[in-house]
Amino acid sequence: MTRVSEETGCSKDKLTYTIDEYYTVFYSKQCRHLPKRITFDACGEKRTYKHNGLSGAILYWLLGSWTLDKK
């Protein structure tokens, strides 16, 4: 949320988001809830970010690369 806020100039308290897609296959049932694609509404501007893959560690997901989906 911090990144989207900085990129759009929209304060974090005005951001909303929808998780469009989850990881459905992973190493354990506990990890299947992780988002794969998220769309933010940043003060009227829609931006979709996708995650570029999971490694074997949950920490990687938290710090892993999210890119703007330009579809």
Summary of the structure (lengths in Angstrom):
residues: 71
radius of gyration: 12.9
end to end distance: 20.7
largest distance: 37.2
contacts: 162
relative contact order: 0.21
helix: 27%
strand: 37%
